Every structure is written in structure tokens, then in C-alpha cells.
Amino acid sequence: MADKLRVATVWFSGCSGCHMSFLDLDERLVEFATKAQLVYSPVVDIKEFPEGVDVTLVEGAVGNSEQLHLAREIRRKSKLVIAFGDCAVTGNVPSMRNPIPREEVLRVSYGEGEIPGLEEGEVPKLLPQALPLGMVIRVDGFLPGCPPSADRIWKFLKQVLAGEAPALAGEDLRFG
């Protein structure tokens, strides 16, 4: 498997629609599997982000301390990091909370009183704002869409699998 491209996918603050579109590659997943090894993803049971990843697709905005930590780890351990979908590219829907103070977001979400697990560190600390991935770490490419279509994802992945620098143009750069 050493000759296969090592690919990871990650899901931060978002709806998982980008991962659903990834799974919509359908039979193209078989071709993908002949050329790449999925070494980390919400669709596989791997607990720690590995070393030596060739390309990581990150879905979602960075919204809490755990995601911020993992984003930095991903950057250290990945050759290419791709903002995967509009939430990762622009902040999109998760960033709609940004004008609201963090404490108000928590009160509306969890109600009055203590939030179970918050003091013990069981619940990751909510960042003051949900941020696009590129505001937290250096990003090597953008794959827009809400979610990006399976065809757009495949066009992008084929370039990466061929060892080319991923570049989208025209309609493939459209958001939404």
C-alpha cells in the first residue's frame, strides 16, 4: 500500500453534507480505492490522525478548541490541506453565530444553569467565532459547494490522484 496516496477526510462544524457527497462517488470509490488509502475519516474507525498524509479534505468551519487543535495537527501531518465545502471555505452556516456572544450561544443552546461537562473539559470550548479553515491554518486548495457535487469532488480527486496540482475553474468554483 506504500504506493497509494494517503488520504484523510475530517468533519468539523458543518452538516456532513460534503462527506455524503464524497460517498455519492458511488462506483468511482472503487477506482479511488485502487489508487488511494483512506487513512483517517469519520467513515472509518481510526482514532488518531496519522503521520504522513498526502492530502486531507477538511469539511466544516473551525468552531471549538478541539477542532482548532486538530486543524493544527492536520497541517503539520499533511502535505496538502483542502478546504472541503463552503463551511470550510467561508464559514458559511456555522459562522452565522459569530455576531452572537459566546455566552449567549451557550445559554440558548444549553439553557440556564451549569452546562454538564463544560468545567471538566468533556465538552470542547466553543471558540468566540466559527472560522473558515484558511483563517486558522494554511490551506493549499479550495473545493467549494454546499455541498460540492460528487462530480466536482471526483474532478478534483482525479487531479490529485494523477499527481497534479488540484485546480478548479469555471462552474467548479461556484459556491452553494
C-alpha positions as a Markdown table, in Angstrom:
| # | Residue | x | y | z |
|---|---|---|---|---|
| 1 | Met | 0.0 | 0.0 | 0.0 |
| 2 | Ala | 3.0 | 2.3 | 0.2 |
| 3 | Asp | 2.5 | 3.3 | -3.5 |
| 4 | Lys | -1.1 | 4.5 | -2.8 |
| 5 | Leu | -1.9 | 8.1 | -2.0 |
| 6 | Arg | -2.7 | 8.5 | 1.7 |
| 7 | Val | -5.9 | 10.5 | 2.0 |
| 8 | Ala | -7.8 | 11.7 | 5.1 |
| 9 | Thr | -11.1 | 13.5 | 5.5 |
| 10 | Val | -12.3 | 15.4 | 8.5 |
| 11 | Trp | -15.6 | 16.8 | 9.7 |
| 12 | Phe | -15.7 | 20.0 | 11.8 |
| 13 | Ser | -18.6 | 22.4 | 12.3 |
| 14 | Gly | -21.0 | 21.6 | 9.5 |
| 15 | Cys | -23.7 | 19.2 | 8.4 |
| 16 | Ser | -21.7 | 16.3 | 7.0 |
| 17 | Gly | -23.1 | 17.0 | 3.5 |
| 18 | Cys | -19.7 | 17.1 | 2.0 |
| 19 | His | -18.9 | 13.6 | 3.3 |
| 20 | Met | -22.3 | 12.4 | 1.9 |
| 21 | Ser | -21.3 | 13.8 | -1.5 |
| 22 | Phe | -18.0 | 12.0 | -1.2 |
| 23 | Leu | -19.9 | 8.8 | -0.6 |
| 24 | Asp | -22.0 | 9.7 | -3.7 |
| 25 | Leu | -19.0 | 9.0 | -5.8 |
| 26 | Asp | -20.6 | 5.5 | -5.9 |
| 27 | Glu | -18.7 | 3.2 | -8.3 |
| 28 | Arg | -15.9 | 5.8 | -8.6 |
| 29 | Leu | -15.0 | 4.9 | -5.0 |
| 30 | Val | -13.7 | 1.6 | -6.3 |
| 31 | Glu | -11.3 | 3.4 | -8.7 |
| 32 | Phe | -10.4 | 5.7 | -5.8 |
| 33 | Ala | -9.6 | 2.7 | -3.6 |
| 34 | Thr | -7.2 | 1.3 | -6.2 |
| 35 | Lys | -5.1 | 4.5 | -6.1 |
| 36 | Ala | -5.6 | 5.8 | -2.6 |
| 37 | Gln | -5.8 | 4.6 | 1.0 |
| 38 | Leu | -8.3 | 6.3 | 3.3 |
| 39 | Val | -6.2 | 6.7 | 6.5 |
| 40 | Tyr | -8.5 | 8.8 | 8.6 |
| 41 | Ser | -12.1 | 9.8 | 8.2 |
| 42 | Pro | -15.5 | 9.9 | 10.0 |
| 43 | Val | -16.5 | 7.0 | 7.7 |
| 44 | Val | -13.7 | 4.7 | 9.2 |
| 45 | Asp | -12.9 | 3.8 | 12.8 |
| 46 | Ile | -9.4 | 5.4 | 13.3 |
| 47 | Lys | -9.0 | 7.4 | 16.5 |
| 48 | Glu | -5.8 | 9.4 | 15.9 |
| 49 | Phe | -4.8 | 11.5 | 13.0 |
| 50 | Pro | -1.8 | 9.7 | 11.4 |
| 51 | Glu | 1.6 | 11.0 | 10.2 |
| 52 | Gly | 2.5 | 11.3 | 6.5 |
| 53 | Val | -0.9 | 12.1 | 5.0 |
| 54 | Asp | -0.7 | 13.2 | 1.3 |
| 55 | Val | -4.0 | 15.1 | 1.2 |
| 56 | Thr | -6.6 | 16.0 | 3.8 |
| 57 | Leu | -10.1 | 17.2 | 2.9 |
| 58 | Val | -11.5 | 19.2 | 5.8 |
| 59 | Glu | -15.2 | 19.8 | 5.9 |
| 60 | Gly | -16.8 | 22.5 | 8.2 |
| 61 | Ala | -15.8 | 25.7 | 9.9 |
| 62 | Val | -13.5 | 25.6 | 13.0 |
| 63 | Gly | -15.9 | 26.2 | 15.9 |
| 64 | Asn | -14.3 | 24.8 | 19.0 |
| 65 | Ser | -11.0 | 24.2 | 20.8 |
| 66 | Glu | -10.8 | 20.5 | 19.8 |
| 67 | Gln | -11.3 | 21.4 | 16.1 |
| 68 | Leu | -8.6 | 24.1 | 16.4 |
| 69 | His | -6.1 | 21.7 | 17.9 |
| 70 | Leu | -6.9 | 19.0 | 15.2 |
| 71 | Ala | -6.6 | 21.6 | 12.4 |
| 72 | Arg | -3.1 | 22.5 | 13.5 |
| 73 | Glu | -2.2 | 18.8 | 13.8 |
| 74 | Ile | -3.6 | 18.2 | 10.3 |
| 75 | Arg | -1.5 | 21.0 | 8.9 |
| 76 | Arg | 1.7 | 19.5 | 10.5 |
| 77 | Lys | 1.0 | 16.0 | 9.3 |
| 78 | Ser | -0.4 | 16.6 | 5.8 |
| 79 | Lys | 1.3 | 17.6 | 2.5 |
| 80 | Leu | -1.9 | 19.2 | 1.1 |
| 81 | Val | -4.9 | 20.5 | 3.1 |
| 82 | Ile | -8.0 | 21.3 | 1.2 |
| 83 | Ala | -11.0 | 23.3 | 2.5 |
| 84 | Phe | -13.8 | 21.0 | 1.6 |
| 85 | Gly | -17.2 | 22.7 | 1.0 |
| 86 | Asp | -18.5 | 26.2 | 1.7 |
| 87 | Cys | -18.3 | 25.9 | 5.5 |
| 88 | Ala | -14.6 | 25.2 | 5.4 |
| 89 | Val | -14.0 | 27.8 | 2.6 |
| 90 | Thr | -16.1 | 30.7 | 4.0 |
| 91 | Gly | -17.5 | 29.7 | 7.4 |
| 92 | Asn | -21.0 | 29.6 | 5.8 |
| 93 | Val | -23.8 | 28.5 | 8.1 |
| 94 | Pro | -21.7 | 27.8 | 11.2 |
| 95 | Ser | -20.4 | 31.4 | 11.1 |
| 96 | Met | -24.0 | 32.7 | 11.4 |
| 97 | Arg | -23.4 | 32.5 | 15.2 |
| 98 | Asn | -20.5 | 34.9 | 15.0 |
| 99 | Pro | -22.3 | 38.1 | 15.9 |
| 100 | Ile | -23.8 | 36.5 | 19.0 |
| 101 | Pro | -21.6 | 36.5 | 22.1 |
| 102 | Arg | -20.3 | 33.0 | 23.0 |
| 103 | Glu | -22.0 | 33.0 | 26.4 |
| 104 | Glu | -25.4 | 33.8 | 24.7 |
| 105 | Val | -24.9 | 30.9 | 22.2 |
| 106 | Leu | -24.2 | 28.5 | 25.1 |
| 107 | Arg | -27.3 | 29.8 | 27.1 |
| 108 | Val | -29.6 | 29.5 | 24.1 |
| 109 | Ser | -28.2 | 26.0 | 23.2 |
| 110 | Tyr | -28.0 | 24.5 | 26.7 |
| 111 | Gly | -30.4 | 26.7 | 28.8 |
| 112 | Glu | -29.8 | 28.4 | 32.1 |
| 113 | Gly | -27.6 | 26.9 | 34.8 |
| 114 | Glu | -24.5 | 24.8 | 34.5 |
| 115 | Ile | -23.5 | 23.0 | 31.4 |
| 116 | Pro | -22.7 | 19.4 | 32.2 |
| 117 | Gly | -19.1 | 18.5 | 31.3 |
| 118 | Leu | -18.1 | 22.1 | 30.5 |
| 119 | Glu | -16.0 | 22.6 | 33.6 |
| 120 | Glu | -14.4 | 19.1 | 33.4 |
| 121 | Gly | -13.3 | 19.7 | 29.8 |
| 122 | Glu | -15.5 | 16.9 | 28.4 |
| 123 | Val | -17.2 | 19.4 | 26.1 |
| 124 | Pro | -14.7 | 21.3 | 23.8 |
| 125 | Lys | -14.6 | 25.0 | 24.5 |
| 126 | Leu | -16.7 | 26.9 | 21.9 |
| 127 | Leu | -14.5 | 29.5 | 20.1 |
| 128 | Pro | -15.7 | 33.1 | 20.1 |
| 129 | Gln | -16.3 | 32.7 | 16.4 |
| 130 | Ala | -16.7 | 29.9 | 13.9 |
| 131 | Leu | -13.8 | 30.4 | 11.4 |
| 132 | Pro | -13.1 | 29.3 | 7.8 |
| 133 | Leu | -10.3 | 26.8 | 7.8 |
| 134 | Gly | -8.0 | 29.2 | 6.0 |
| 135 | Met | -8.2 | 31.7 | 8.9 |
| 136 | Val | -6.7 | 29.1 | 11.2 |
| 137 | Ile | -4.1 | 27.2 | 9.1 |
| 138 | Arg | -2.5 | 27.5 | 5.7 |
| 139 | Val | -4.8 | 25.8 | 3.1 |
| 140 | Asp | -3.5 | 24.5 | -0.2 |
| 141 | Gly | -6.8 | 24.4 | -2.1 |
| 142 | Phe | -10.5 | 25.0 | -2.0 |
| 143 | Leu | -13.3 | 22.7 | -3.1 |
| 144 | Pro | -16.4 | 25.0 | -2.8 |
| 145 | Gly | -20.1 | 23.9 | -2.8 |
| 146 | Cys | -22.8 | 23.3 | -0.3 |
| 147 | Pro | -22.1 | 20.5 | -0.7 |
| 148 | Pro | -19.8 | 20.1 | -3.6 |
| 149 | Ser | -21.3 | 17.6 | -6.1 |
| 150 | Ala | -19.8 | 14.2 | -6.4 |
| 151 | Asp | -18.8 | 15.1 | -10.0 |
| 152 | Arg | -16.9 | 18.2 | -8.7 |
| 153 | Ile | -15.2 | 16.1 | -5.9 |
| 154 | Trp | -14.2 | 13.5 | -8.5 |
| 155 | Lys | -12.8 | 16.0 | -10.9 |
| 156 | Phe | -10.7 | 17.4 | -8.0 |
| 157 | Leu | -9.6 | 14.0 | -6.7 |
| 158 | Lys | -8.6 | 12.8 | -10.2 |
| 159 | Gln | -6.2 | 15.6 | -10.4 |
| 160 | Val | -4.7 | 14.8 | -7.0 |
| 161 | Leu | -4.5 | 11.0 | -7.8 |
| 162 | Ala | -2.7 | 11.9 | -11.0 |
| 163 | Gly | -0.1 | 13.8 | -9.1 |
| 164 | Glu | -1.3 | 17.2 | -10.5 |
| 165 | Ala | -1.8 | 20.3 | -8.5 |
| 166 | Pro | -5.6 | 20.5 | -7.9 |
| 167 | Ala | -7.1 | 23.4 | -9.8 |
| 168 | Leu | -10.8 | 24.0 | -10.5 |
| 169 | Ala | -12.2 | 26.6 | -12.9 |
| 170 | Gly | -15.5 | 28.0 | -14.2 |
| 171 | Glu | -18.6 | 26.4 | -12.8 |
| 172 | Asp | -16.5 | 24.2 | -10.4 |
| 173 | Leu | -15.6 | 27.4 | -8.4 |
| 174 | Arg | -19.3 | 28.2 | -7.8 |
| 175 | Phe | -20.4 | 28.4 | -4.2 |
| 176 | Gly | -23.7 | 26.9 | -2.9 |
